[in-house]
């Protein structure tokens, strides 16, 4: 089974936590891995090469193949340089795992524009920039795998994470369209909401909950999504603690109004409109 053998995969935010696990597993399975990490703090401040270099050293010591990259995914130039690293070092790029992220948590009424924009730039814009830089290569070779890290905070909401949740759900919208546009080129795009104990979650959930969520539990799902054998696209998964679940949007049977209703008319039918009994998998009526 080819799996990821000799496939060139870029993993962003791979200097620690989940990204490190993804990079290590992919390398063990025979992939040629670009380990990208800016080397900053959890809030995005600072930079350094130590984190990425350390993971690359681990991979090489274990007999794998990897190279480090320290460019910021939050800029078009940084993402272009990252994909160029893959092309220069390995001659191709076959998959990108958009895992890089920062946290700037705070209640919405206290949210600063800077904290909002900083989180969007790394998560949503980062996912866009890296994938956009790789996209021409995917189309030309008629093969590509895109994985983005979404979050249950985006899927379901979480106090203090309006900026993070908005960016993470935005990535789901991105992969939904990439799946459509990439279909005839064998480009697949999927999203994973990981549940894992990392420095990003260390003060968000109780220790007794986090100890049941080792990052290593998530990595095999990422590995499958970038493999040659994967055929799913536009799939959203919640993964952690040994559990792998698909999340999807459904729509109710709803109500049809032959004429524009009054507000009272909508109110009278509201329970029927929102009743999900017998709901079906949603799809774009314009697509």
C-alpha positions as a printed Julia matrix, in Angstrom:
287×3 Matrix{Float64}:
   0.0    0.0     0.0
   1.6    3.3    -1.1
   0.18   5.3     1.81
   2.41   8.37    2.1
   5.65   6.74    1.0
   7.84   9.25   -0.87
   5.08  11.86   -0.76
   6.24  15.36    0.13
   4.09  16.75    2.92
   4.3   20.2     4.5
   3.18  20.4     8.12
   2.79  23.88    9.59
   3.16  24.52   13.3
   5.09  21.25   13.52
   7.59  22.3    16.18
   5.56  20.82   19.04
   2.26  19.34   20.15
  -0.01  18.0    17.44
   2.11  19.24   14.54
   5.13  17.39   15.86
   3.1   14.19   16.13
   1.86  14.6    12.56
   5.36  15.18   11.23
   6.85  12.27   13.17
   4.17   9.82   12.05
   4.31  10.89    8.41
   8.1   10.5     8.4
   7.86   7.05    9.99
   5.46   6.07    7.23
   7.93   7.14    4.55
   6.88  10.68    3.73
   9.39  13.45    3.05
   8.36  16.09    5.56
   8.8   19.85    5.67
   8.61  20.82    9.34
   7.42  24.41    9.49
   7.39  26.38   12.73
   7.93  30.06   13.4
   9.12  29.13   16.87
   7.05  31.73   18.71
   4.98  31.71   21.87
   1.38  30.54   22.1
   0.12  34.07   21.45
   2.21  34.38   18.31
   4.92  36.58   19.75
   8.61  35.85   19.2
  10.34  33.52   16.78
  13.17  31.01   16.64
  14.49  27.95   14.87
  14.93  25.61   17.84
  11.5   23.98   17.75
  11.52  23.02   14.07
  15.17  21.98   14.19
  14.5   19.71   17.16
  11.71  17.84   15.37
  13.79  17.47   12.22
  16.64  16.04   14.31
  14.27  13.52   15.91
  12.96  12.44   12.53
  16.43  12.02   11.07
  17.69  10.12   14.1
  14.8    7.7    13.61
  15.79   7.17    9.98
  13.25   9.5     8.4
  13.62  12.4     6.0
  12.74  15.97    6.94
  13.82  19.56    6.53
  13.03  22.58    8.68
  11.37  25.81    7.64
  10.8   28.88    9.83
   8.66  31.12    7.6
   5.43  32.69    8.81
   2.32  31.22    7.21
   0.44  34.44    8.0
   1.91  36.19    4.94
   1.8   35.4     1.25
   5.57  35.72    1.05
   6.15  33.37    3.97
   3.84  30.71    2.57
   5.44  30.96   -0.86
   8.87  30.5     0.72
   7.57  27.48    2.64
   6.31  25.71   -0.47
   9.53  26.7    -2.27
  11.43  24.87    0.47
   9.51  21.69   -0.38
  10.18  22.09   -4.11
  13.85  22.98   -3.66
  14.58  20.17   -1.19
  12.39  17.37   -2.51
  11.3   18.4    -6.0
   7.57  18.37   -5.33
   4.77  18.97   -2.87
   1.93  16.49   -2.52
   0.17  17.51    0.67
  -0.21  20.34    3.15
  -1.37  20.04    6.74
  -2.45  23.47    7.94
  -1.91  23.1    11.66
  -0.18  26.34   12.69
  -2.11  28.43   15.17
  -2.04  30.94   17.99
  -4.42  31.88   20.78
  -5.53  35.37   21.82
  -8.52  34.45   23.99
 -10.85  36.97   25.58
 -14.54  37.69   26.05
 -16.08  39.21   22.93
 -16.92  42.53   24.6
 -13.23  42.89   25.46
 -11.9   41.64   22.12
  -9.38  44.01   20.55
  -9.13  44.39   16.8
  -5.47  43.36   16.98
  -6.31  40.1    18.77
  -9.07  39.41   16.29
  -6.91  40.06   13.23
  -3.83  38.27   14.57
  -5.74  35.03   15.04
  -7.42  35.3    11.63
  -4.07  35.91    9.93
  -2.42  32.8    11.34
  -5.32  30.34   11.19
  -7.55  31.37    8.29
  -5.18  33.43    6.19
  -2.38  30.96    6.95
  -4.49  28.08    5.68
  -5.3   30.1     2.58
  -1.74  31.27    1.87
  -0.09  27.85    2.24
  -2.74  26.01    0.27
  -2.81  28.68   -2.43
   0.97  28.43   -2.86
   0.74  24.64   -3.23
  -2.38  24.62   -5.41
  -0.72  25.13   -8.84
   1.58  22.18   -8.13
  -1.38  20.01   -7.1
  -3.28  20.87  -10.28
  -0.3   20.31  -12.55
   0.49  16.87  -11.13
  -3.22  16.02  -10.71
  -2.72  15.01   -7.12
  -2.97  16.91   -3.86
  -4.05  16.52   -0.26
  -5.17  19.42    1.92
  -5.9   19.03    5.61
  -6.89  21.93    7.85
  -7.14  22.03   11.61
 -10.6   23.18   12.53
 -11.88  23.14   16.12
 -14.89  22.27   18.21
 -14.74  25.93   19.25
 -15.62  26.8    15.66
 -18.09  23.98   15.16
 -19.95  24.52   18.44
 -18.62  27.72   20.04
 -16.63  28.32   23.22
 -16.57  31.24   25.62
 -13.69  33.64   25.02
 -12.81  32.28   21.59
 -14.83  34.34   19.12
 -11.72  35.12   17.08
 -10.43  31.55   17.15
 -13.83  29.96   16.51
 -14.56  32.24   13.56
 -11.2   31.44   11.96
 -11.57  27.71   12.54
 -15.04  27.49   11.04
 -13.82  29.66    8.17
 -11.36  26.89    7.34
 -14.25  24.46    6.99
 -15.8   26.79    4.43
 -12.46  26.88    2.64
 -12.1   23.1     2.35
 -15.72  22.75    1.22
 -14.97  24.86   -1.84
 -11.49  23.4    -2.39
 -13.1   19.97   -2.5
 -15.4   21.12   -5.3
 -12.71  22.9    -7.32
 -10.1   20.2    -6.79
 -12.25  17.18   -7.59
 -11.27  16.74  -11.24
  -7.58  17.11  -10.35
  -7.59  14.43   -7.62
  -7.14  17.12   -4.98
  -8.87  16.25   -1.72
  -9.56  18.72    1.09
 -10.66  17.73    4.59
 -10.81  19.16    8.1
  -9.96  17.7    11.5
 -10.97  19.14   14.86
  -8.38  17.64   17.21
  -8.95  17.09   20.91
  -5.5   16.83   22.48
  -3.37  17.92   25.39
  -0.92  20.53   24.07
   0.33  23.94   25.14
  -2.65  25.39   23.26
  -5.11  23.59   25.53
  -3.22  23.31   28.81
  -5.3   25.97   30.58
  -8.55  25.52   28.65
  -9.62  22.11   29.98
  -9.11  20.31   33.33
  -5.92  18.2    33.67
  -7.92  15.04   34.32
  -9.68  15.54   30.97
  -6.52  16.4    29.05
  -4.61  13.38   30.31
  -7.01  11.23   28.31
  -6.16  13.11   25.11
  -2.6   12.33   23.93
  -1.74  14.05   20.63
  -0.56  10.71   19.21
  -4.21   9.62   19.0
  -4.92  12.23   16.32
  -1.91  11.71   14.04
  -3.01   8.48   12.27
  -6.18  10.19   11.0
  -4.06  13.0     9.53
  -1.82  10.37    7.98
  -4.77   8.68    6.29
  -6.19  11.95    4.96
  -2.93  12.75    3.14
  -2.45   9.19    1.88
  -2.95   7.95   -1.66
  -5.7    5.63   -0.4
  -7.94   8.38    0.93
 -10.87   9.2    -1.37
 -13.02  11.32    0.94
 -13.2   15.06    0.49
 -15.07  17.88    2.25
 -15.21  15.69    5.35
 -15.03  17.16    8.85
 -13.85  14.94   11.69
 -13.58  15.36   15.45
 -10.65  13.25   16.67
  -9.24  12.65   20.14
  -8.89  10.21   23.01
  -9.32   7.22   20.7
 -12.54   8.56   19.2
 -12.94   9.46   15.53
 -16.29  11.02   14.56
 -17.65  12.68   11.47
 -19.44  16.01   11.82
 -21.84  17.2     9.13
 -24.5   19.84    8.53
 -28.09  18.69    8.19
 -31.21  20.5     7.1
 -34.78  19.98    8.21
 -37.69  19.23    5.9
 -38.69  22.82    6.59
 -41.73  24.74    5.49
 -42.69  26.16    2.08
 -44.48  29.52    1.83
 -46.13  30.16   -1.54
 -46.23  33.89   -0.75
 -43.97  36.04    1.45
 -45.25  35.31    4.97
 -45.88  37.77    7.75
 -43.64  37.73   10.79
 -46.52  36.11   12.67
 -46.76  33.54    9.89
 -43.11  32.62   10.37
 -43.61  32.47   14.14
 -46.57  30.11   13.76
 -44.46  27.69   11.72
 -41.22  28.14   13.69
 -41.33  24.8    15.53
 -41.91  23.01   12.22
 -39.11  24.96   10.5
 -36.59  24.06   13.19
 -37.69  20.45   13.74
 -34.8   18.2    12.71
 -36.83  15.01   12.74
 -36.0   13.24    9.5
 -33.34  15.82    8.61
 -31.13  15.08    5.61
 -27.51  15.84    4.84
 -27.28  19.44    3.68
 -26.05  20.46    0.25
 -25.66  23.69   -1.67
 -28.77  24.19   -3.86
 -26.69  26.46   -6.13
 -23.92  23.93   -6.65
